[in-house]
Amino acid sequence: RIGGWIALGIVLVILGGIAGGAYYVWTTYEDQIREVMGWEEPKDYEAGLANGEAFVTIASGDTGSPISQSLYDAGVTKTPDAFYDYLITTGQNPMFQPGVYKLQKQMTSEAALAALLEPANKQEFTAQIPEGFTLAGTLERISEGTGIPLADLQAAAADPSQYGVPVDPAIVAAGGQPLEGWLFPATYTFDPSVTAQSAIQTLVDRTVQSLDAAGVPAEDRQRILTVASIIQREARYEVDMQKVSRVIQNRLDPSNQETFGKLQMDSTAQYGYGEMHDGTVSSSEEALNDPNPWNTYYHAGMPIGPISNPGDVAIDAAMHPADGPWLYFVTVNLDTGETIFTSTYSEHLEYVDQWQQWCSENPDRGC
């Protein structure tokens, strides 16, 4: 009888070892196993699922790869690579025309391509402005969507006072754009008679509408837009915007100045140095140490003015920050956008280490 129990124990140990080994192999080589066995998740949606509507912008010079990402971001295709892989597999290299296109969500890559090549789907006199775009990028989108020459829009934006926007001499002296932050991000459909001035006025009016809805006093608009523009660039998702707003408020609180002398927002350093759109979230040493008046690593307090065009949620968050003691935040996973908020530097460093570990394991994800 004792021998039987011993034999049973040996069998259980062996089975446990096999199970443990199988678990290790699966967790380590899951992607390779799925590929070999044909168990990979389909990259593309099945035909017949298309629904609703989605707007996709094709900028001048866009090729298959960036368009593939734009289609995924708009909810048209299932994965970021689906459309590009389809073009490669089928050997197609079409010439895409800049503009805003109306498609559907959950389309196959084949159907998405056909829709992008169908002239009727191009939204004439339509401009889609993403949240967090700068004035320069916004004017480019308006030009691409309406056909108004970019030079005309740039000339029209040179004098914000004609749109009811106060001109800050300090921004002008620093070589900045006084209209930055005032061109509201949204999808606009313009009348065929639209001009550079009327297009810009439409965007400014929409910003004023958002400021009024958030309860911003007229004399406080520029400050709130500056705060909101940082929130828009720093928060990965809308759910975090009120927390980011609180971090800004806490860092500017005089009681925290001894322990936290400067706002130190990377987005401000990147904007002032001109590296905001270099494809990474990290700031270069040159940007962090540049003395431009937008750099909150170099100067105490708020930047001289807005660094992007914020949307409704960011503007509202600037006026209504969440309650909390946070002084720090870090996005530990750029794919999921998971962001950790902390109130002590030691806690923050723990999550910075976690972010750095993620970056070392994902070197091509925009760190």
MARLUMVO-303736 format. One record per residue: residue in one letter; y, z, x of N, C-alpha, C in turn. Coordinates in steps of 0.2 Angstrom, whole numbers, plus 5000, padded with zeros to 4 digits. Each point is the difference from the previous one (the first is absolute). Layout:
residues N
AYZXYZXYZX...
***
This chain:
residues 367
R499450005004500650004996500650005004I500050045006500650005004500149935004G499549975001500049945003500349954996G499950004993500349964995500750005000W500350075000500750015000500349975006I499750015006500249975006500149935000A499549964997500049935000500549984995L500150044994500649984996500650005003G500150065004500750015004500149945005I499549985003500049945005500349944996V499649994995500249944996500750004997L500350064998500750004998500449995005V499950035006500449995006500149925002I499449975000500049935001500449964995L499950024994500449964995500750015000G500250075002500750025001500349965006G499649995005500349965006500149934998I499549974996500149934998500649994996A500150054995500650004995500650005004G500050055005500650015004500249945004G499449975003500249945004500249944996A499749994994500249954995500850014998Y500250064999500750024998500449985006Y499850025006500449985006500149925001V499549974999500049935001500449974995W500050024993500449974995500750015001T500250075001500750015001500349975006T499649995005500349965006500049935000Y499549974997500049935000500049974992E500350034996500049984993500349934999D500549985003500349944999499549945003Q499750015006499649955002499350004996I499850054998499450004995500149964994R500650024997500249964994500049935001E500349985006500149935001499349965001V499550045004499449975001499649994994M500050064996499650004994500349964994G500649985001500449964994500250054995W500250065002500250054995500850015000E500349955003500750015001500450004993E500550044999500449994994500449934999P499949974995500449935000500750015001K500349955004500750015002500449974995D499749964995500449964995499850034993Y500549994996499950014993499549954997E499650024995499749954996500449964995A499849944999500449964995500050034993G500549994997500150034993500350064999L500250045006500350064999500850005000A500349945001500749995001500350034994N500650045001500350034994500850015002G500450014995500750025002500449955004E500550035003500449955005500250045006A500049965005500350035007500449955003F500550025004500549965003499950005007V499949955004499950005007500549955003T500350035006500549975003499749965007I500249945000499849965007500649995003A500150035006500649995004499949945005S500649985002500049945005499550015006G499649955001499550015006499450044998D499950034994499450044999499449955000T499450035003499449965001499550044996G499349985001499550034996499950075000S500150035006499950075001500550044997P500750005001500450044996500049994993I499949944998499949984992499450044998S499550005003499450044998500250074999Q500450035005500150074999500550014994S500549954999500450014994499749994994L499549964999499650004994499650064999Y499750035005499750074999500550054998D500650005003500550054998500250004993A500049944997500249994994499550014995G499350015002499550014995499649944998V500249945003499749944998499349995003T499950025006499349995003499750075002K499450005001499650075001500150035006T500149965006500050035006500649965004P500250035006500649975003499849935004D499350005001499849945004499749944995A499950024994499649954996500349935000F500750004999500349934999499949965007Y500250045005500049975007499349975001D499550054999499349985001499849944996Y500249994994499949944996500349945003L500650005002500349955004499649975006I499850055004499649995006499349974998T499750034995499349984998500049934997T500549984997500049944996500449945004G500350025006500349965005500749974997Q500350044996500749984997500650035004N500549965001500650025003500649974997P500150024993500649974996500650025003M500549964998500750025001500350044995F500250065001500250054994500849995000Q500350004994500749994999500350074999P500550025004500350074998500250014993G500050064998500250014993499650064997V500250014994499650054996499549974995Y499450025000499549974996499750054995K499949974994499750044995499349994999L499650055002499350004999499750054996Q499350015000499750064996499750055005K499950064997499650045004499349995000Q499650025005499349995000499749935000M500349965004499949935000499549995006T499649944999499649985006500549975005S499850005006500449965005500149934999E499549974997500049934998500549994995A500050044995500549994994500750025003A500150055004500650025003500349945004L499649975004500349945004500249944995A499649994995500249954995500750024997A500150064998500650024997500650005005L499950015006500550005005500249935001L499649954999500149935001500349964994E500050044994500249974994500850015000P500449955000500750015000500350034994A499650004994500250034994500050085001N499650025004500050085001500650035005K500349955003500650025004500650024995Q500250075001500550024996500749985003E500349954997500649975002500650054999F500450015004500650055000499750074998T499550025004499750064999500050035007A500150065001500050045007499750064999Q499550025004499650065000500250045006I500350064999500350045005499650065001P499650015005499650065001500450065001E499850064998500350065001500050025008G500550025003500150025007500249945004F500149944997500349945004500750025002T500249975006500750015002500449944996L500750015001500449954998499849935002A499949995007499849945003499449974997G499550044999499449974997500149984992T500450044997500249994993500349934999L500549995004500449945000499549945001E499550015004499649945002499549994994R499850054996499649994994500449974995I500650024999500449974995500149925001S500149995007500149935002499449964998E499450025002499349974999499949994993G500250054996499850004992500549954996T500650005003500549964996500249945003G499949995006500349945003500750005003I500350064999500750015002499950015008P500449965004500050005007500150075003L499650025004500150075003500750025003A500349955003500650015003500550014994D500049974994500450024995499950074997L499450025000499950074998500250055005Q500049995007500250045005500850015000A500349944998500750005000500250044994A499749994994500150044994499950075001A499650025004499850085001500550035005A500449965003500550035005500550044998D500249994993500550044997499750044994P499750065001499750044995500650024994S500650005002500550034995500049964994Q499949935001500049964994499550014995Y499550045002499450024995500150084998G500650035002500150074998499750055004V499849975006499750055005500550025005P500150065001500550025006499849985007V500449985004499949985006500150065005D499550025004500150065004500249975007P500650015002500249985007499650015006A499750064999499550025006499449965001I499849984994499449955000500249935003V500649984998500249945002500250005008A500350065002500150005007499450015004A499450024997499450005004499649944999G500349954997499649935000499550004994G500050054995499650004995500149964994Q499650014995500149964993500350054995P500650004998500250054995499649994993L499749944999499749994994499350035000E499750025006499450025001499850064995G499550004996499850054996500249984992W500449954999500349994994499749944996L499549975003499749944997499350024998F500050014993499450044997499349955001P499550035002499349975000499749994994A499949944998499749984993499849935000T499749974995499949934999500549974995Y500449965003500649974996499949934998T500149984994500049934998500849984998F500249955004500749994999500149934996D500650004997500249944997500149945005P499949944998500049945005500750005003S500550034996500749995003500250065005V499550045002500150065004500349985007T500550045002500349995006499950065005A500249995006499950065005500350064997Q500649994998500450064998499750034993S499849964996499750034993499350035002A499649975004499450035002500050075003I500550015005500150065003500350054995Q500449984995500350044995499550034996T499549964998499450024996499650065003L499949995006499650055004500450075001V500749995001500450065001500050044993D500149964994500050034994499450034998R499449985002499450034999499950065004T500350015006500050065004500550054996V500549984998500550054996499650034994Q499649954997499650024994499550065002S499749995005499550055003500350065002L500650005003500450065002500250044994D500349964995500250044994499450034996A499449975000499550024997499750075003A500150005007499850065003500550065000G500649984997500550055000500450015006V500149955004500450005006500749994999P500450055002500849994999500249945004A500549974997500349945003500250015008E500350065001500250025007499550015004D499450014998499450025004499549955001R500149944997499649945000499749985007Q500549995005499849985007499650055003R500150074999499650055004499350004997I499949994993499450004997499649945002L500349945000499749945002499750015008T500450035004499850015007499350045000V500050064996499450045000499549964997A500149974994499549964997499749955004S500449965004499849955005499550035005I500150065002499550035005499450024996I500050034994499450014997499649944998Q500349944999499749944998499649985006R500350015006499749975006499450055003E500150064999499650055003499450024995A500050004994499550024995499549944999R499450015001499549944999499949994993Y500050054996499949994993500550044996E500149974993500550044996499950074999V499450025000499850074998500350055006D500149975006500250045005500850005001M500349964996500849995001500450074999Q499850044995500450064999499850055005K499450005003499950045006500449985006V500049945001500449975006500750024999S500350004994500750014998500150085002R499550044998500050075002500050015007V499649975004500050015008500749985002I500449954998500649985002500550054998Q500050034994500450054998499950065005N499450025001499850065004500349995007R499949955003500249995007500850005000L500349984995500850005000500350074998D499550044998500350074998500250035006P500650035000500350045006499550055002S499750034996499550065002499549975005N499849945000499549975004500249975006Q500750005001500349965006499850035006E499950065001499850035006499349985002T499549994995499349985002499949934999F500549964997499949934998500749975001G500249985005500749985001500249944998K499549954999500249934998499549984995L500249954996499549984994499449965003Q500149965005499449975004499549964995M500349954997499649964996499949935004D499449985001499949945004500349944997S500050004993500349944997500749995002T500450055001500749995002500149975007A499550035004500149975007499849935001Q499549984996499749935000500649964997Y500350024994500549964997500649995005G500250055003500649995005499949965006Y499350005002499949975006499749934999G499949984993499849934998499249995001E499650054999499349995001499650034994M500450004994499750024994499449964997H500049935002499549964997499649975006D499850045005499649985005499350014999G499850024994499350014998499750065001T500350055003499750065002500450064997V499750064999500450064997500350045006S499849995006500250045006500749975002S500450055003500649985003499949995007S500449965003500049995008500450055002E499950025007500550055003500749975000E500149945001500649975000500450014993A499649994995500350014993500250084999L499650045002500150074999500650035004N500149975006500650025004500649965000D500049954995500649965000500650034996P500650005002500550044997500349974994N499749954997500449974994500050064995P500549994995500250054995499550014995W499449964999499550014995499450045003N500050015006499450035004500150084999T499650034996500050074998499650045005Y499749965005499750045006500650015005Y500549965000500550015005500650044997H500249994994500550034996499850054995A500350064999499950054995500249974994G499750034994500249984993499749934998M500449974995499749944997500349945004P499649955000500249935003500749984997I500349965003500749974998500049974993G499449974998499949974993499349984999P499949974994499349984998499749965005I499350005000499649965005499649954996S500050004994499649954996500250014993N499749964995500250004993499550034996P500150064998499550054996500049984993G499450014997499849994993500250064996D499850004994500150054995499750075002V499450005002499650065001500450035006A500149975005500350035006500750024999I500449974996500750024998499950074996D499650004995499950064996499750065005A499649985004499750055005500650035004A500549965002500550035004500450054996M500149994994500350044995499650064998H499449995000499550064997499450015005P500250035006499450015005499550054997A499450005002499550054998500250075003D499750054997500150075003499450015005G500250025006499550015005500450025007P499650035005500350025006499949955006W499849944998499849955005500649985005L499850005006500449975005499849945004Y499349994999499749945003499549974996F499949935001499449974997499849945005V499449984999499749955004499549974996T499949935000499549964997499450005004V499550034998499450005005499549944999N500149964995499649944999500449954997L500249955004500449944998499749964995D499450004999499649964995500150034993T499950065000500050044993500750024999G500450015005500750034999500050084999E499450035002500050074999500550045005T500450044997500650035004499950074999I500150045005499950075000500750035002F500250054995500750035001499850075002T500450025005499950075003500750035001S500050075001500650045001500150035007T499549995005500050035006499949945005Y500250015006499949945005499350005003S499750065000499350015003499649964995E500150014993499649974995500149925001H500649985001500249935000499649975006L500050035006499749975006499249994998E499750054996499349994999499949934996Y500449984995499949944997500349945004V500450015004500249955005499449985004D499650055002499449985004499549964996Q500050024993499649974996500249924999W500649994999500349945000499949965006Q500150035006499849965006499349985001Q499650054998499349985000499849944995W500350004994499949954996500349935003C500550005003500349955004499649975005S499750055004499549985006499449964997E499850024994499449974997500249944996N500649994999500349944996500649975003P499949975006500649985004500449944997D499749974995500349944998500350014993R500150064998500250024993500850014999G500349995005500850015000500250065003C499650045004500350065003500649995005
***
